[in-house]
Amino acid sequence: MSSHLNISKHLPFLPILILLAVTSPLIFTGCPGPLAPPEVIEEFSWADFNETTRWRSLSPIEWHGTYDSEAVFAEAESTGKPILCYVSRYESDLTATIEDGLFSEDAWGEVISEKFIAWEVNCWENPDQGQWFLGGANDPAIFVMPAISGDGDEFAILDAWFGTDILSFPLHEGILPLDNPEAEARFTYLADAGPEDAYIPELPMFDLEGEEFVSMRLGDLLDGLDYGEGFYPSDCLYMIIATANDESAQTELRNRITAWGSYMISVDEEAVWIPEDAYIPGFGWRIDPIQTLDAIICAIAADLDWPVNKDAFLNRIGELSAFNTENGGGFPPYFDVRSTFSENQDYLTDESSILETSTRLIDPIPGPQDIVWVNASIMADLVRLVNIDPELSASSFNGDSTFGEAMTGIAIEMIDYILENPTSTESPDIYEQTYLLDLLVQVYQRTADRSYLDKAGEIAGTFSPEEPELWFYPDSLPCLPDLAIALHQYSWLAEDEAAREAANYITEEAIPYAPGFDITIQNRLAFAYDITHSKCLHVTIIGSPDDEAAQDLLAASLTGWDPRKLAQIVDPELDTELFERKGYPAFEETAAWMCVDDICWMPSYDAETLLESVQEGLDELNAAGEDEE
């Protein structure tokens, strides 16, 4: 048992009106081919794309575009017609049925054209506007608003339809009631209604405390684990930490991770993006790359083989021209799945079937690549991967570098572009800042370049715990758990007490609103609460970033995933101020201090001893969590 030393440390976004489930909207093709030259991203036009859809070509509706809000409300006020706002999601498997079933000439096209000002808000064309309405939901929605809407930034709503409920439009029961006499009466009501008939949605609040909420969410997850229910990798990450001392739960989690890999082998041994159907059978081939990266991290955390083919994964990443940041890019996020599900998912009869693997074809739509928060989130996960997996980091990549070198270089390019072009995206600030902060924290830990910690500090400083009314909006809860974790991690690296207080504020103040959101967001918030309210294991290496011993100690301390664990190199000559805030003594030889909060082990001078100390610290963290339960 190592000796302990007691060291005292000195230590506008518009509201989203309607909230739905949120998972990453990004979609990738299911199965890559062999390694090939980078694909060419053709020039893309939403106008050209929209003209190719059947409901566009066969519909009498004249749609205003995403950015036409001023013209929409001006026309509504001058004509007295209400506004029908269709918030489109081209990655949703509902889209084909909705667009063909509602907007074409042989459906409600004539009625909508006659009675409403039609406005399409395309969530991919303008993520900011889409999230403003939906909170990042996966499925489309329809809103009807009066001719003169609410005051200021708030939209008054006459009626709204979400997901499969859209198929009952203009009613709220039944499917496509084209011959339903009640539909005509409802259309008449909506056309004649005014602002006095509308409402401005408000988020419900629930009487919940932090520990109660966390216990409830973890209990439900463990019950589902016992009953064999499916869950997402983001939930698996939470359970891996929360059940560290529960052998039975850990075994079942390992079985699930292994099953994800078995599913992929049964589909295609070279597949690299895991579909939702692997996690929750029947959910289809919608692809979320962030969940795939979380699945890989789950496997590394559980010391298992990857659930996807690692070589194929590296090849696929190598193919993506997504890493060309010259035009603000990251990943080409547009994929057309409107026809993917129609033969297997019959929404008209409200019947659902598990999709055949042969339906996994998804056609790419080349499009804009400047969705900053999505790109930064994926890039942060890729840097996280190379931080926690030394073998992956050292893997050959594209023949002329290692995967770790390549991902670090790409991440730095992406950071530089985002910081140099702050107005190049329409993404909401709080989403952009959240994932850029996470990316900066990961890159700083890997590179020991103080400039990235300073840039992270500039972002963290905008979330003052003294003025939360300037930035804390419960409507943004889909990204708030990730913001809390990023602020918490930054606070320990920079010894920034204000950032730590802001992280705690988020998790405590968001919980009363959480039950109004999708269950995956609730689980993520419970995870963030656990992280921000637990002790932190932090390794500080006192030495030069150029020193080989310091690099070896850093690599050892980063190995293995645990969000409660952080590591950094602090140069007492270059980082004088931070070195003083840390309060560690400097020795002639490079040394690593491993502490759990303010309780520190004796310094380590080699990787093997440091790894032993880190494991002791993790055991202590897990034991503390078990005692709290």
N, C-alpha and C positions, 0 to 999 in steps of 0.2 A: 504494500500500500504506500503510495507516494505521500510525502509530507505536504502539508498545507501551509501557506502563508496568508495571513490576513492583511490584505492591502486595501486601504480605503481609496476608492476611485473619486476623482473630481468630475465627479461626473457633471366662371360666371355662365356658371353653366345654367342655361334655361331649364326650368323644371320639366321633367318628363311626365306627361299627363297620364298615360295609361301604361301599366306595368305588366309585362308578361315574362315568361321564362326566358332566361338568357343563357346561351352557350355561344362559343365563338362562331361567328357567321362565316368564317373562312372555309372554303371547300376545295379539296384537291382531288385529282383523278385517283381512282382506286388502285390501279395496278400499273406500275411503270414498265416500260420495255427495257431492253438492254441499254447500256450506257451509250449515249449518242451525243453529237454536238449540241450546244445550247440551243434551245428552241428560239425562234424569232418571234417576238411580240409585235404583231401587226398593229398599225394605227387603228384606234378604236373610236367609234362614235355611237353614243347612245341613241341618237336619232336613227342611224342606220339599223341598229339592233332592233329598236322598237318596231320599225316598219316590217320586219320579217315575221312578227307574231300574227297569228290568224285573227285574233280579236282586234288587232290594229287595222288590218286590211279589210275586214268584213264588219266593222263596227261604225255606226253613225256618230259615235261620241267623239267630240273634239276635246282632247285632253290638254290641259295645261301641264307644263313640265315641272320638274322638281323645284327649280329655282324661281318659279313664277308666282310666289306667294302674294306679292303686292298686287299683281294684276288679277289674281284670283279673288281677293277680297274687294278690290275696286269694282270688278264686274258683278260680284254678288251684291254689293251695296246698290249699284246702279240699276240692276235688273230685279232685285228683290228675291232672287233665287237662292236657295240654300246651297251649301258646298258639299259635294261628295268627294271625300279625300280617300283615295286608294293607296295604302302604304304597301308597296310591292316588295317581295322577297323572292328573287329569282332562284335561290337555292332551295326553296321550299317545295316539297313534293305536292303541296296543295295548289300551287300556282297554275298549273295547266288546267285543272278542273275549274278553278275560279274564273280564270280569264275566258275560257271557252264557254263556260256555263252561265256567266253573268253578263259579260260586256258585248258579246256578239249580237248581230242584228236579230237573230232568231231567239234571243233571250231577253235581257232587260236593256239592251242597247238603246232602243228608241225612247223608252221611258226615261232613262238616265239623261240622255241628250236633251230631252224636252224640259225636264223638271229641275235639273241640277247644273251647277257649275262644276265640271269634272276636273279634278286635280290629282295627278299621280305623283307621289313622293317615292322615288326609287331609293331604297336603302343602300344600294351599292353605289349609285351615282353620287349620293351625298349622305355618308354615314351619320354626320352630325344631325341632319334633319330627321333621318330615320330613327335614330336613337332618341331624339327629342320626343317623338311620338310613342315609340315602342319600348324603350329601354333595352334595345338590342335583341328583341325576340326573334325567333327563327321563322315564325309563320306570318303571313300577310294579315292586314287588317283593313277595315273600312270604317271611316268616321263620317257622320253627317253633322254639319255645323250650320247654325243660322246665318242669314245673310250678313248681319252685323254681329260679329263674334264678341267675346269677352273683352275686358279691359287689359291694356298693357300687353304683357307677354303671354297671357293665359288664353287658351282657346276654350270657348264654351261648346259643349257637346249636346246634340239632340239625341243621338243614338250611336252605338258602336258595335261592331262585330269583329270577333277575333278567331283565327284558326278555322276549324271546321264549322263554326257557327256562321261564317260568311255564306256558306252554302244554303242557309235558310233566308238570306236577305230577300226582301226587306223585313221579314218576320224574324222570330228567334226560336222557331221550332219547325221541324220538317226539313226536307231537302229540295232546293230549287222549286219553290211553289209557283210555277208559271201559270197554273190554272187555279190557283187558290184565290177566291173572291176577297179574302182578307188582305191580300197583297195590295190591291188597288186602293183600298181604304187607308192602308198604312202609307203608301206613296203620297196620297192626298194630304194626310196629316203632316208628313215631313216637309212637303212643299209649302204648306201654309204656316208652319210653326215659326215662332220668333224667339228672340233672346230670352224672353220671360219663360219659355218652355224648356230652356237648356240648363245645363248644370256644368259646373267646373269641378272636375274630379279632385278629390283629396285622398292622400294616402291614409289608410287606416292605421291606428296605433294599438298595440296589444300590451297588456300588463305583464311584462316579462323582465326578469333579471338575468344577468350574464350567466351565472353558474347553472341556473335552472334551464335556460335555453340550450346551453352546451350539453348538459346531461340529457335533455330531451332529444337533441339531434343525434348524438352518438348512440343513445339507446335505440332509436329507430333504425339507424344504420346496422347495428349489431343484430337486431331482430331480423332485419332483411337478410343479413349474412347467414343466420341460422336457418331461415326458411328458403334459402336458395334463390333469393331475388337478385336481379341484375343491378349493377351500379356502375357509375363512371370512374375512370382512373383518378379524376380529381378527388372523388370521395375515397378512393383507395389510399391516396397519399395521406389523407386525414387519419384514416383508420390505422395505417402502419405506425404512425407516431402515437396515436391515442391508446393503442392496444399493445404497446411494445412488450409488456410483461404478461400478456394473455396468450399462452402457447396455442390454445385451441383456435382463437381468432386469427393469429398469425399463420397457422397452417391453412386455414380456409382461404385467407387472402392469397397465399402462395398458390393454392390450387386455382383460384380465379385467374391470376396473372398467367399461369401456365395454360389455362383454357383459352385465353385470348390468342396466345401463340398457336395453339392447336387449330383454332378457327382459321387463322390466316394461312396455315399450311394447307388446310383442306380447300381453301379457295385458290391460292396461288403461292407457292413457296417464295416467289420473288416479290410479293406484295409488301408495300411499306407503309401505307396509310390504313389504319384500322377503322372499319365502319362501325356505326353505332350498333348495328345488329350483333356484333361480337360481345358488346357489353350488356345490352338488354335485348334479347331475341324479339324480333318483330319490328324493331325500330328502323330497319332498312339500311340502305347504303349511303346515307348522308355521312360525309367525311369531315371530321374536325381535327386538323393537324395538331392543335394544342393538346387535345385529349390523347392523340397518339404519342406525343412527346411526354405527356404525363404518364402514359402506360409504360414507356421505356424507363422513366425515372423510377416508377414503382418496381420494375423488375430489378434495377440496379440496387434499390434500397433493400429488396428482399433477397439479394444475392442469387438471382435467377438469370437464365438465358433471356435475351431480348424476346419480346412477343412478335417482333418482325425480324426479317433477315437483315443482319447488320450490314453486310456487304452491299446488298441491294439498296438499303437505306442510304449509304454513303454515295453510291452511284447516282441515286435519284437526286440527292441534294446537289451533287456535282452537275447534273443536267440543268437545274433550274437557273434560268437567266434572271430569276427573282433577285439574285444577289447583285445585280447591276443597279447601283444607287444613283446613277447619273440623272435619272428623271424622277427621283424621289422614291424609287422602288424599294421593294422588299419582295413580296411574293405575289404573283398574279392571282388574285383572289376570285376571279369570275368563272364559274362553271355552270353550265346549263343542265339542270336536272329536270326540266319541266316535263320531259317525255319519259324519264327513266322509270317512273313508278306506275304509270297509268294502267298497265296490263295486270299488275299484281295488287294494287291498292284501289279498291272500288269504293270511293267516298259517296257515290250516288246512292248506294244501297247500305251505306254505313257499315260495310263489312271490311275487315282487315285480314290480311294473310301474311305469313312470314315470306319474305322475298327470296326468290331463287338467286343463287350466286351469279347466274348468267345475266341478271339485270343490273350488274354493277357498272355498266358503261356510262361514263359521264363525259360530255363534250365540253372542251374548254372554250371559254369566250375571252379572247384577249381584251384586257381593259386596263383602266388606271391602276397604278400601284402605289398610290400615295396615302393609303390608310395607315397613318403613322402608328396608332396604338396597336393595331393587329400585328404589323411588322415588328414593332419593338417587343411585343409580348412573345412572339415566336423566337425572335433573335435572343431574347433573354433566356429562354428555355434551352436553346442550342448552346449558349455559353455555359449555362448551368450544367448541361450534360458533360461538356469537356472538363469542367471544374471537378466534377464528382467521379469521373471515370478516366483515370490516367491512361488505361489501355486504349480507349477510344480516342483520347486526345493525341496519342502518339501514332494513330493509324495513318497510313499513307492516304493522301487526298489529291486527286487529279494529277498524281504523278510527280508533283514538284513541291509539295509541302505536306505538313501533317494536318489532320482535321482540326486540332486545337489551334494551330497557327492560322489556318484559313478562317475559322469561325471568329477568332478574335479580331483578325484584320477586317472582316466584313462588318462585324459589330461596330468597330471604330469608324468605318466609313459611314455606316448608317447614322451613328450618333452625330458625326460631323455634319452630315447633310441636314438632319432634323434641326440641329442648333443653328445652322447657317440659313435655313429656310423656314422660319417659324410660321409663316403665313401660307406655306405651300399645301396645307391640308385643311379640310373643313371638319376634321374630327373634333369632338368636344374636348376642351382643354383638360378636364379632369381625367378623362381616359388617356389622353396623350401623355400627360404628366405622370400618371400612375405607372405606365409601362416603360416610359423612358427612365423614370427613377429606378425601377427594377433592373433595367438593362445596365444603367450606370453602376449600380451596386455590384452586379455580377462582373462587369469588365474591370472595375477597380480592384476587386479581390484577386482577379487573375493577373492583372498587369502591375499592380502596386503603383500605378501612375496617379499621383495625388490630384491631378487636374480633374479626373473623373469623379473623385470624391467631392471636390469643390463644386463641380457642376450639379452633382446630386444635392449638395447643400443649398444651392440656389432654388432648386425645385422644392425641396423640403421646407424652405423658408416661407413659401407661399401658403403653407397650411399651418398658420399660427393657431395654437390652442387658445390664445387669448381672444381671437376674433373668428370663431368657427362659423359665424353667420355669413362670412364672406366666401366660404368654400364648402361647407358641409350641407349637402342637399340629399335627403334620404332617397330622392328619385334616382340618384346615381348609385344606388346600393349594388348593382351588378359589378362595379369595379372597386367599391370601397374596401372589401376585404383584402384585395391585392394591394391597394394603397396602404392599408394599415400595416401589412407585413413588410412592404418595402420601406416605409418610414421607420418601423421598428428596427430593421436590420441596419439601415443607414445610421440610426441614432447610436447604436453600439459601436459602429466603425468610427464615427466622428465624435463620439462622446457628446452628443447633442441632446440635452434633456428635453428641450422644447419639442423635438421631433418624436421623442418617446411619448410625451404627453399627448401629442396629436394622434398617434397611433392608438393609444388607449381610449381617447375620446371617441374615435370612429367606432371602435368595436362596442363600446358601451352604449353610445347614443343610437347606433343603427339597429340594435337588437329589437326594440319595440316595434319597428317597422318590418322586420324580417319575415314574419308569417304571411305577409302580402305578396311575397316574391316566390319564384320557382324554388323547389326543394333543393336543387343543386347550389343555388345562391345561398340559401340558408346554411347548408353544410359548409360552404366555403367561409361564411361569416363565423360559424362556430370554430372552425379551424383557426381563423385569424385571431379570434378571441383567445384560444388556447396558447397560441404562439406569443401574442403580445402580453399575456398575463403569466407567462412561465419564466423561469430563469433562462439566461442566455449563456451558452458556451462560446467563448470568444478566444481565439488564439492570436496573439500579437508577437510577431517576429521582429526583434530589434536588430537591424542590420541594413545593409545596402541591398536594393532590389537586384543589383548586378552580381551579388555574391552567390556562388553556386550553392553554398550551404543554406542560404536563406531561401533559395528557390526550391531546394529539396524539402525543407521544412514546410514551405507553403503548400507544395503539392501533396504532402502527406496529410496536412491538416484539412485540406479541401476534399480529400477523398471520402466518398460515401455521402449519401444525401441525408440531411436533417436540417430543416429550416431554422432550428434553434441554434445552429452552429455557424460561426463566421470566422474568417481568417484574413489577416492582412500583414503586410510588411511595412514597418515604420522605420524610416531612416532618421536617426537622431540628429544628423547634420542637415538634411534637406527638409525634414518635417519637424522642425524645432517646436513649433506651437503645439502640434498634435502630440508629439512625444511628451511634452510637459503635461498636457491634459491627461494622457494615459497614466503617467505617474510611475512608470517602470524604471528600474535602474538599468544602466547600460554597462555591458561588459566588453572586454577586448574581443571576446569571441562571440560570433552570432548566436543568439539564444532565442528560444520561443517560450513565451509565457502563456500557459493555458489556464483560463479562469472560468468559473461558473459564477456569474454575477461578480461579486467583489471578493470571492474566495479563490485564491490562486494556488496552483501546484508549484513545486520547485521547477525552475526553468529546465527546458530540454535542449540538448545540443545536437541531437541526431534524430532522424525520422522515426526510427524504431521506438525510442523512448517516448517521443511525442505521441505516437499512435496509441501507446499504452495509456498515457495520461488522458488522451481524448476519450478513449473507451471508458475509462473510469469516470470521467466527467459525464458522459452520456448515461452511464448506469445510474449515476446520482440524479440526473434529470428525470430519468424514467421512474426511479424510486420515489422521487418527490411527487411526480404526477400520480402515482399509485396511492400515496398517502393522502393526497387531496381528495381522491375519489372515495 
